[in-house]
């Protein structure tokens, strides 16, 4: 290469600085796998390094045996090889990669090991694999929900136009819930935000915000998806047949702490007062909306539900166990 040549000492100083800045260590062993020389070792390994020692003294007995076998193959074949070792340092598991190659001429072979820490990269790989598995699991669950919605919606409608209207609305409900879950990095969604998201397309703008009271529980992703479906069915029924359709806004949503089977829980209560006690609404029949409220949602969150239809009034009570929520702040 061109440029002013460095002295041997200058080159050595440059190499030492490069090793230190790159957090790379080097280890040289002779043909008997005896450690001769090391440079830039971490303090943990510096304390364990002894000239004349072996891999067992530096990396521990278990790793020492496997490394010795691998290095013996490198000496015999001349083919470079890699290995990873996990070492507990100050109570923390850390991973190191060794790149081993044979040096020297026949009859005077040695081994050069380049050691670098890969703890962070291995951690990122594990997190990524975990996220991909979780994404696959959630995607399959979501597809199963969509398939169920399509099947049940088709079963309870008599025309294509009605099917498309209801199916699109339910898909939009899922989408709204998924937006909140995704925005929270898959941690879930707050109940009040979920309700507002589901109610927004149907609640009259001139009526202000919908009355939502009680505990703003933080729901798991599973609970958020299924409670979103329940809230969608309630608000759509109201906008199509109930109070909102009649020009009234006599609807309230309340969440309170309770218990179920001696475990902490929350109870979600929807109360809708109909202007006309003789009003007919979808829940009067064995509809998909009623199936969602009474069977699908409670079973999906391991809770209980009760839909009560009385003249001029609709009430829905859903109890959700503590495995599906947490209360971060009380009113």
DRENDREN-21383 format. One record per residue (C-alpha): residue number from 1; x, y, z. Coordinates in steps of 0.001 Angstrom, whole numbers, plus 500000, padded with zeros to 6 digits. Last residue first. Layout:
[NUM,[X,Y,Z]]
...
# end
This chain:
[331,[439663,507046,539324]]
[330,[442104,504132,539675]]
[329,[445326,503918,537715]]
[328,[447260,501009,536247]]
[327,[444499,498460,536606]]
[326,[445474,495273,534840]]
[325,[443524,493134,532412]]
[324,[442937,489678,530935]]
[323,[444349,487457,533678]]
[322,[442317,489491,536191]]
[321,[439045,487919,535101]]
[320,[436495,489711,532839]]
[319,[432810,489995,533772]]
[318,[430466,491190,531031]]
[317,[427061,492670,531821]]
[316,[424710,493808,529038]]
[315,[421515,495704,529669]]
[314,[418859,496689,527140]]
[313,[415754,498639,528206]]
[312,[412357,499716,526910]]
[311,[410632,496444,527755]]
[310,[413299,494114,529149]]
[309,[416241,492462,527432]]
[308,[419061,491260,529660]]
[307,[422339,490069,528135]]
[306,[424539,488280,530672]]
[305,[428215,487504,530328]]
[304,[430861,485519,532176]]
[303,[434630,485367,531811]]
[302,[437320,483145,530345]]
[301,[438272,485937,527893]]
[300,[437344,484020,524719]]
[299,[434415,482279,526433]]
[298,[432902,485616,527463]]
[297,[433279,487094,523944]]
[296,[431942,484198,521859]]
[295,[428975,483140,523984]]
[294,[426587,485842,525193]]
[293,[427793,488939,523349]]
[292,[428982,487296,520128]]
[291,[425925,485028,519948]]
[290,[423661,488050,520453]]
[289,[425341,489849,517582]]
[288,[425056,486718,515458]]
[287,[421307,486790,515915]]
[286,[418960,484521,517875]]
[285,[416263,487189,517855]]
[284,[415400,489983,520282]]
[283,[419018,491124,520010]]
[282,[418260,492790,516678]]
[281,[415944,495393,518134]]
[280,[412199,495975,518256]]
[279,[410905,499042,520103]]
[278,[407839,498427,522291]]
[277,[409300,500274,525298]]
[276,[409716,503341,523133]]
[275,[412529,505762,523947]]
[274,[414862,502837,524616]]
[273,[417139,503009,527648]]
[272,[420553,501462,527044]]
[271,[422755,500200,529862]]
[270,[426123,498608,529100]]
[269,[428001,497186,532079]]
[268,[431624,495986,532136]]
[267,[432516,494049,535264]]
[266,[436143,493833,536279]]
[265,[437828,490894,537969]]
[264,[439868,489831,540965]]
[263,[439644,486131,541707]]
[262,[437426,484299,544195]]
[261,[435480,482590,541372]]
[260,[434808,485986,539757]]
[259,[435462,489257,541565]]
[258,[434475,492904,541213]]
[257,[436017,496183,540051]]
[256,[433801,498515,538054]]
[255,[433360,499507,534428]]
[254,[430443,501606,533195]]
[253,[428999,502298,529761]]
[252,[425960,504516,529374]]
[251,[423295,504941,526687]]
[250,[420337,507323,526653]]
[249,[421539,509130,523554]]
[248,[418143,509509,521872]]
[247,[417412,510127,518188]]
[246,[415464,506916,517693]]
[245,[418393,505219,515918]]
[244,[420562,506187,518885]]
[243,[418189,504491,521321]]
[242,[417784,501202,519513]]
[241,[417356,499706,516063]]
[240,[420304,500597,513813]]
[239,[422403,502947,515938]]
[238,[421685,500974,519098]]
[237,[422396,497648,517392]]
[236,[425601,499115,515982]]
[235,[426652,500339,519445]]
[234,[426100,496980,521114]]
[233,[427663,494865,518359]]
[232,[430725,497113,518245]]
[231,[431127,497003,522014]]
[230,[431161,493203,521907]]
[229,[433682,493111,519035]]
[228,[435967,495558,520838]]
[227,[435660,493436,523960]]
[226,[436991,490562,521845]]
[225,[439999,492363,520382]]
[224,[440886,494190,523609]]
[223,[440606,491016,525688]]
[222,[443101,489186,523477]]
[221,[445484,492143,523359]]
[220,[445382,492381,527168]]
[219,[443199,495141,528593]]
[218,[444238,498206,530603]]
[217,[441331,499079,532869]]
[216,[439803,502555,532814]]
[215,[437776,502041,535978]]
[214,[434412,503785,536224]]
[213,[432433,505779,533719]]
[212,[431832,506181,529991]]
[211,[429080,508621,528940]]
[210,[429495,509139,525176]]
[209,[431263,512330,524190]]
[208,[429279,515280,522904]]
[207,[425729,514771,521662]]
[206,[426070,516828,518466]]
[205,[428521,514305,516975]]
[204,[425973,511507,517236]]
[203,[427673,508207,518200]]
[202,[427939,505761,515303]]
[201,[431424,506101,513771]]
[200,[433011,507075,517125]]
[199,[431638,504204,519231]]
[198,[434346,501615,518532]]
[197,[437247,504025,518979]]
[196,[435658,505570,522079]]
[195,[435210,502123,523589]]
[194,[438815,501113,522920]]
[193,[440105,504389,524352]]
[192,[438008,503849,527486]]
[191,[439136,500226,527874]]
[190,[442847,500924,527607]]
[189,[444634,498791,525026]]
[188,[446997,495826,524766]]
[187,[450768,495317,525093]]
[186,[451234,494641,521388]]
[185,[453586,497597,520864]]
[184,[450973,500009,522282]]
[183,[450225,501439,518818]]
[182,[449727,497867,517576]]
[181,[447064,497155,520180]]
[180,[445243,500424,519466]]
[179,[445274,499798,515708]]
[178,[444196,496183,516245]]
[177,[441055,497320,518068]]
[176,[440095,499646,515223]]
[175,[440809,496949,512636]]
[174,[438645,494423,514457]]
[173,[435775,496912,514510]]
[172,[436367,497662,510839]]
[171,[436046,493931,510129]]
[170,[432757,493926,512017]]
[169,[431434,496845,510004]]
[168,[432544,495273,506743]]
[167,[430746,492026,507643]]
[166,[427539,493831,508571]]
[165,[427326,495862,505366]]
[164,[428534,493020,503152]]
[163,[426031,490546,504608]]
[162,[423138,492986,504255]]
[161,[424032,493601,500605]]
[160,[424396,489875,499934]]
[159,[420928,489106,501261]]
[158,[419461,486735,503836]]
[157,[421751,487330,506795]]
[156,[422342,485182,509901]]
[155,[424408,482376,508389]]
[154,[426479,484819,506351]]
[153,[427374,486750,509513]]
[152,[428217,483502,511300]]
[151,[430594,482308,508585]]
[150,[432257,485669,507990]]
[149,[432696,486353,511718]]
[148,[434136,482879,512305]]
[147,[436610,483285,509444]]
[146,[437599,486707,510757]]
[145,[438155,485278,514262]]
[144,[440231,482394,512860]]
[143,[442278,484888,510830]]
[142,[442904,486899,513988]]
[141,[444015,483823,515905]]
[140,[446351,482799,513094]]
[139,[447789,486300,512949]]
[138,[448243,486359,516720]]
[137,[450225,483113,516694]]
[136,[452355,484164,513724]]
[135,[453059,487523,515343]]
[134,[453985,485821,518616]]
[133,[456357,483458,516817]]
[132,[457864,486396,514923]]
[131,[458235,488379,518136]]
[130,[459992,485482,519862]]
[129,[462314,485028,516913]]
[128,[463105,488749,516950]]
[127,[463734,488742,520699]]
[126,[466045,485736,520384]]
[125,[467951,487354,517509]]
[124,[468268,490610,519442]]
[123,[469676,488727,522425]]
[122,[472159,486943,520166]]
[121,[473275,490305,518753]]
[120,[473623,491779,522227]]
[119,[475659,488916,523661]]
[118,[478020,488690,520674]]
[117,[481344,489307,522443]]
[116,[484429,488786,520321]]
[115,[487313,486316,520545]]
[114,[489847,485767,517743]]
[113,[491601,482453,518326]]
[112,[495008,481784,516743]]
[111,[496233,478223,516857]]
[110,[499796,476951,516404]]
[109,[501609,474691,513994]]
[108,[505389,474251,513994]]
[107,[505902,470875,512373]]
[106,[504159,472034,509237]]
[105,[504247,475816,509019]]
[104,[502564,478401,511213]]
[103,[498925,479253,511920]]
[102,[495700,477288,512276]]
[101,[492424,479148,512593]]
[100,[489858,479703,515330]]
[99,[487003,482199,515396]]
[98,[485663,482265,518933]]
[97,[482283,483837,519665]]
[96,[481319,485018,523130]]
[95,[477961,485017,524894]]
[94,[477158,486657,528217]]
[93,[474905,485401,530994]]
[92,[474793,487967,533802]]
[91,[475460,487164,537459]]
[90,[478694,489130,537557]]
[89,[479924,487264,534472]]
[88,[478215,483968,533586]]
[87,[479824,482610,530423]]
[86,[478156,481242,527302]]
[85,[480531,479929,524644]]
[84,[480228,480052,520881]]
[83,[482426,478241,518375]]
[82,[483863,478902,514936]]
[81,[486164,476849,512702]]
[80,[489063,477276,510290]]
[79,[490096,474236,508243]]
[78,[493744,473228,508713]]
[77,[492656,469597,509023]]
[76,[494603,468296,512031]]
[75,[495084,471571,513892]]
[74,[491487,472623,513238]]
[73,[490275,469210,514438]]
[72,[492257,469646,517658]]
[71,[490665,473062,518076]]
[70,[487177,471549,518012]]
[69,[488036,468860,520547]]
[68,[489747,471380,522850]]
[67,[486780,473740,522568]]
[66,[484354,470990,523603]]
[65,[486471,470023,526600]]
[64,[487152,473595,527733]]
[63,[483492,474562,527482]]
[62,[482636,472081,530222]]
[61,[485772,472791,532290]]
[60,[485491,476559,532383]]
[59,[486340,479214,529801]]
[58,[489895,480261,530721]]
[57,[491148,477342,532831]]
[56,[489357,474847,530619]]
[55,[490813,476397,527476]]
[54,[494362,475580,528637]]
[53,[497027,476985,530915]]
[52,[500726,477510,530118]]
[51,[500403,481273,530396]]
[50,[497591,481795,532873]]
[49,[494393,483594,531979]]
[48,[491656,483485,534583]]
[47,[492005,487048,535905]]
[46,[492421,488393,532367]]
[45,[489276,486509,531367]]
[44,[487015,488526,533702]]
[43,[488949,491744,532957]]
[42,[488164,491308,529237]]
[41,[491143,490145,527196]]
[40,[493002,492669,525052]]
[39,[495881,490330,524125]]
[38,[496694,486730,524885]]
[37,[499865,484626,524581]]
[36,[501075,481094,525087]]
[35,[497992,479054,525990]]
[34,[498725,475332,525697]]
[33,[496685,473658,522993]]
[32,[499477,471056,522421]]
[31,[500077,472573,518983]]
[30,[500692,476005,520518]]
[29,[498045,478440,521623]]
[28,[497469,482117,520755]]
[27,[494540,484155,522034]]
[26,[493180,487364,520585]]
[25,[490567,489695,522043]]
[24,[488159,491990,520210]]
[23,[486342,494929,521786]]
[22,[486673,496868,518499]]
[21,[488256,499894,520214]]
[20,[490731,497696,522115]]
[19,[491709,495646,519092]]
[18,[492251,498750,516969]]
[17,[494344,500357,519709]]
[16,[496527,497226,519963]]
[15,[496879,497069,516182]]
[14,[497999,500683,515995]]
[13,[500585,500158,518724]]
[12,[501934,497085,516911]]
[11,[502172,499018,513645]]
[10,[504124,501771,515346]]
[9,[506530,499286,516934]]
[8,[507147,497637,513577]]
[7,[507896,501056,512111]]
[6,[505300,502581,509893]]
[5,[505714,503167,506157]]
[4,[504669,506569,504710]]
[3,[501978,506067,502118]]
[2,[501119,503597,499407]]
[1,[500000,500000,500000]]
# end
